[in-house]
Amino acid sequence: MRILSFDTTNNCVSIALLEREKVVAERLFVSSGGERQESVTLLLPSIDEMLQQAQWRKTDLDLLVVGVGPGSFTGIRIAVVTARTLAQALNLPLTG
């Protein structure tokens, strides 16, 4: 099972690709104050880069996992909306 997981609910943006519980790739962007918006804008491009490095296509994914808090209201909304959009576009199950 190939899993994409990410969390934007606090001052970090974390992204991971997992295959059968093994971490294939991971990224962490830590921000403070005004940098937070910049790190969140890296979410989708970073996912694309990580998939490419792992030699996976989006259609290879089996599950999306998203962090749902606790954390900032805006961070939770960003995570959930991004995950829901990806899940609908790729017809993937989503959990969080």
N, C-alpha and C positions, 0 to 999 in steps of 0.2 A: 504494500500500500504506500503510495506516494502522497505526502502531506505538505501543504503550505500553511505555515502558521505565522501570524504577526500580531503585534500589540502596539498601540499608539496612545495608551491611556495615561501615561505619566510623562516624565521629562525625557524618556527614551523612546526610540522607535526600534523595536526588535523584530527581526524577520528570520525565519528558519525554514529550511527544506529538510524533510525527514523521509527516510525510506525504511520501513519495518523497524521503527523505533531508533534507527541510527541517524544521527545528524549528518546530512550530506553537505549543507552549507548554512552559514549563519552570518548575520550582520547586526550591528548595534550602533545606533546613532544617539549620542547623549547630547542634550541641548539644555540651555538655560536662558530663560527670558525670551528675548526677541528671536533667538535662533530656532525656537521650537517650530515655527511655521516652515522654516527652511528644511529642517530634518523631515517633516511630514511630507513635503513635496518630493522627497527622495524615495518615498515608499514604492510607488508603481515602477519607476525606472530601476530601482534596486531589485525588485522582484523579477523583472525581465532579465536583468544581468545575471542574477543568481540561477535562474532557469537555464539560461544559455550556457553558463559555466558548468552546470550539472548535466548538460546535454539532454535536458528535458524540454518538452513542449508543454504549453498550458493544458493541452488535451491529455497529457500523461498523468495529470493530477487526479487523485481519487477522493480527496477530502480537503476542506478548508477549515482551519481552526483560528479563532480570533479572540483576543483578550477583551473582556467586557467589564473590567474594573476590579476593584475600585480605582478611581482615577478622576481626571478632569472630565467634565461634561463634554467639552469640545473634542477631547482626545477619544473618548468612547464613541461619540457620533462619527468621527472620521473612520475609526476602525470598523464599526458596524456597517456603515454605508458602503465603504470600500469592499468589505468582505461579502456583503449581500449582493452587490453589483457583480462582482467576480463569480460568485456562486450561481447567480441567475444566468449570466452570459455563458458560463462553461457547463451549466447543468450539473453542478457538484453539490454534494451534501455540505452543510455548514454547521459547525458547532462552536460554542463559545462559553 
